[in-house]
Each structure stands twice: as C-alpha cells, then as structure tokens.
C-alpha cells in the first residue's frame, strides 16, 4: 500500500487496482498532475478496512481483483456507507459487469484504458 500526494490534497482517493502499471498511471494523473491524495492497494480486503476506518472522497476500483471482484467490493462498500462515491473500471466490459455495477449503485463505470 502506498500513499502519494501533496501536503494539502484536493481530495482523498482510495485506488484498488492489482495491475501496477495501471495504478502507476492513475497515480500520475490524479496525484502528481492534479493534486489529489491517492492511497493505492491491490487487496480488496485491505480496501474495505481502509474504507471503514478513514474518510474518502472517492473509491476507484478495478473489476478483476484477487480474492474478490470489484463488484463484490462495491456491494460491501455500499453496505458500509451508501453515500461513499465509488467508480468501477474494467478492461473487460460485459453487460453482466455493467449491470452488476449499476445494481450496486456505482457512481461511475468506465472502460480501460481511461
């Protein structure tokens, strides 16, 4: 898990991404170029713990993760905090994934590459 961002960030983003190249790109764009604090983890269980113990402006999650899908993570996040903004990203968009994201009230659904 890594925290990257300026001293006074524009907002806090929890990034859940197991592809480290994709995570590095998102961190570069959001933290380095745009001043957000980005905390990255590849572990959805760790993301749930962080989401339950800290304040976030956005959770940005991939769909394909080890141990739990991003849709399952979204469902758990919604149970814990129905108002936490969550965006779901995938390189393998299917109707089932999109429907799962919408059913669990994803705030945004994007296809990779961003």
C-alpha positions, 0 to 999 in steps of 0.5 A: 500500500502506498500513499502519494500526494501533496501536503494539502490534497484536493481530495482523498482517493482510495485506488484498488487496482492489482495491475501496477502499471495501471495504478502507476498511471492513475497515480500520475494523473490524479496525484502528481498532475492534479493534486489529489491524495491517492492511497493505492492497494491491490487487496480488496480486503485491505480496501474495505478496512481502509474504507471503514476506518478513514474518510474518502472522497472517492473509491476507484476500483478495478473489476478483476481483483484477487480474492474478490471482484470489484463488484463484490467490493462495491456491494460491501462498500455500499453496505458500509456507507451508501453515500461513499462515491465509488467508480468501477473500471474494467478492461473487460466490459460485459453487460453482466459487469455493467449491470452488476455495477449499476445494481450496486449503485456505482457512481461511475463505470468506465472502460480501460484504458481511461 
